[in-house]
Amino acid sequence: MGKQEKLDQRIRNNPNNIKFKDVVQWLKDQGFVLDRTRGSHHLFLHPLTRRRLNFQPDKSGNAKPYQIKQALEAIDGE
């Protein structure tokens, strides 16, 4: 199992306490590109589906679990 698969499995099994940088890499692995950053908000765009996802880190530098869940719904629903 490669790094990408391990990261995907870790995020899917427990979306809590995932570092923001790991989520950014995971989204890129899923085909999303960073469209723009404004302040702490990072807007990702999938070039084929035109789906947009907004992420911002919490105070501890982790990704917010509800945003990861939204991303999983967007990825698995398409």
Rosetta silent file (secondary structure, phi, psi, omega in degrees, C-alpha in Angstrom):
SEQUENCE: MGKQEKLDQRIRNNPNNIKFKDVVQWLKDQGFVLDRTRGSHHLFLHPLTRRRLNFQPDKSGNAKPYQIKQALEAIDGE
SCORE:     score description
SCORE:     0.000 S_00000001
   1 L     0.000  130.885 -177.732    0.000    0.000    0.000 S_00000001
   2 L   -85.932  176.079 -179.499    1.406    3.378   -1.052 S_00000001
   3 H   -58.822  -44.651 -178.576    1.450    6.710    0.750 S_00000001
   4 H   -60.877  -43.432 -179.212   -1.619    7.994   -1.079 S_00000001
   5 H   -66.682  -39.447  178.643   -3.653    4.921   -0.181 S_00000001
   6 H   -65.085  -42.702  178.769   -2.579    5.068    3.463 S_00000001
   7 H   -64.396  -43.454  178.784   -3.512    8.750    3.724 S_00000001
   8 H   -61.194  -44.426  179.877   -6.870    8.126    2.047 S_00000001
   9 H   -64.300  -41.985 -179.804   -7.608    5.238    4.402 S_00000001
  10 H   -63.864  -42.807 -179.835   -6.588    7.258    7.483 S_00000001
  11 H   -67.770  -41.624 -179.190   -8.800   10.204    6.506 S_00000001
  12 H   -68.484  -35.752 -178.019  -11.775    7.994    5.678 S_00000001
  13 H   -75.193  -33.979 -177.842  -11.506    5.975    8.903 S_00000001
  14 L  -153.883   96.959 -177.423  -11.201    8.944   11.248 S_00000001
  15 L   -76.284    4.823  177.830  -11.580   12.520    9.930 S_00000001
  16 L   -90.621  148.676  176.395  -10.631   13.964   13.337 S_00000001
  17 L    57.770   44.586  175.203   -7.114   15.204   14.120 S_00000001
  18 L  -104.860  128.477 -179.645   -5.890   15.270   10.522 S_00000001
  19 E   -63.773  143.523 -177.679   -3.210   17.838    9.790 S_00000001
  20 H   -59.653  -40.413 -179.336   -4.236   20.536    7.335 S_00000001
  21 H   -64.569  -31.493  176.823   -1.238   19.895    5.098 S_00000001
  22 H   -69.213  -37.599  177.910   -2.251   16.223    4.842 S_00000001
  23 H   -66.756  -39.845  177.691   -5.756   17.229    3.748 S_00000001
  24 H   -59.792  -45.930  178.963   -4.302   19.548    1.106 S_00000001
  25 H   -63.971  -41.374 -179.948   -2.201   16.676   -0.261 S_00000001
  26 H   -61.984  -43.641  178.641   -5.177   14.309   -0.111 S_00000001
  27 H   -63.022  -40.405  177.228   -7.360   16.742   -2.079 S_00000001
  28 H   -63.470  -39.440  177.162   -4.645   17.098   -4.712 S_00000001
  29 H   -63.353  -28.988  179.867   -4.434   13.305   -4.930 S_00000001
  30 L   -84.332   -1.066  176.105   -8.212   13.275   -5.535 S_00000001
  31 L   103.297    1.225  179.246   -7.817   15.644   -8.506 S_00000001
  32 L   -82.087  150.173  174.926   -8.569   18.978   -6.836 S_00000001
  33 E  -122.344  148.567  177.744   -6.385   22.023   -7.455 S_00000001
  34 E   -73.613  111.962 -177.537   -5.926   25.013   -5.181 S_00000001
  35 E   -79.699  -48.185  177.325   -7.924   27.720   -6.932 S_00000001
  36 E  -164.486  162.014  176.400   -7.169   30.568   -4.535 S_00000001
  37 E  -128.034  132.016  176.329   -6.343   31.464   -0.965 S_00000001
  38 E  -136.170  108.864 -174.154   -7.771   34.420    0.863 S_00000001
  39 L    66.542 -126.794  179.324   -6.679   34.726    4.464 S_00000001
  40 L   -93.008   -4.181 -176.994   -7.026   31.291    6.016 S_00000001
  41 E   -85.581  125.905  177.273   -9.615   30.122    3.462 S_00000001
  42 E  -112.892  121.308 -178.763   -8.330   27.762    0.804 S_00000001
  43 E  -105.010  120.201 -179.801  -10.668   27.190   -2.118 S_00000001
  44 E  -105.788  144.837 -178.374  -10.153   23.982   -4.057 S_00000001
  45 E  -130.753  135.702  173.581  -11.652   23.277   -7.470 S_00000001
  46 L   -94.981  119.645 -172.273  -12.000   19.993   -9.317 S_00000001
  47 L   -65.327  -27.807 -178.453  -11.327   20.784  -12.989 S_00000001
  48 L   -85.509  -44.488 -176.059  -13.581   18.060  -14.406 S_00000001
  49 L   -92.458  -11.792 -176.702  -16.614   18.281  -12.127 S_00000001
  50 L    61.331   21.025  178.804  -16.226   22.010  -11.325 S_00000001
  51 L   -75.951  135.881  179.478  -16.916   21.090   -7.695 S_00000001
  52 E  -112.270  140.470  175.866  -15.621   23.649   -5.169 S_00000001
  53 E  -131.842  135.617  179.213  -14.515   22.933   -1.615 S_00000001
  54 E  -108.724  128.046  178.598  -13.592   25.484    1.020 S_00000001
  55 E  -130.869  145.460  168.459  -11.114   24.552    3.757 S_00000001
  56 L  -146.345  143.756 -179.580   -9.465   26.435    6.565 S_00000001
  57 E   -72.982  154.073  173.392   -7.311   25.098    9.381 S_00000001
  58 L   -83.552 -174.897 -174.947   -8.456   25.251   12.974 S_00000001
  59 L   -64.905  -24.653 -178.997   -6.383   26.914   15.692 S_00000001
  60 L   -91.081    0.037  179.444   -4.225   23.827   16.207 S_00000001
  61 L    90.288    6.843  177.180   -3.299   23.519   12.516 S_00000001
  62 E   -95.576  162.171  174.324   -5.616   20.597   11.833 S_00000001
  63 E   -78.111  152.067  179.395   -8.357   20.417    9.251 S_00000001
  64 L   -79.526  127.972 -175.591  -11.912   20.817   10.474 S_00000001
  65 H   -57.439  -36.658 -178.504  -13.658   17.427   10.601 S_00000001
  66 H   -67.211  -29.872  178.023  -16.937   18.714    9.157 S_00000001
  67 H   -73.368  -35.401  175.756  -15.097   20.014    6.096 S_00000001
  68 H   -64.026  -42.593  179.000  -13.412   16.646    5.588 S_00000001
  69 H   -62.198  -39.766  176.928  -16.833   14.971    5.775 S_00000001
  70 H   -62.812  -40.553  178.851  -18.162   17.407    3.159 S_00000001
  71 H   -64.786  -42.296  178.465  -15.202   16.576    0.919 S_00000001
  72 H   -61.685  -41.169  177.322  -15.812   12.843    1.327 S_00000001
  73 H   -62.475  -41.466  179.997  -19.458   13.312    0.337 S_00000001
  74 H   -67.028  -40.944 -177.642  -18.402   15.311   -2.733 S_00000001
  75 H   -72.163  -46.081 -176.531  -15.770   12.766   -3.766 S_00000001
  76 H   -76.679  -25.700 -178.821  -17.835    9.637   -3.139 S_00000001
  77 L   -77.497  -11.470 -177.126  -21.040   11.131   -4.513 S_00000001
  78 L  -111.387    0.000    0.000  -19.558   11.721   -7.934 S_00000001
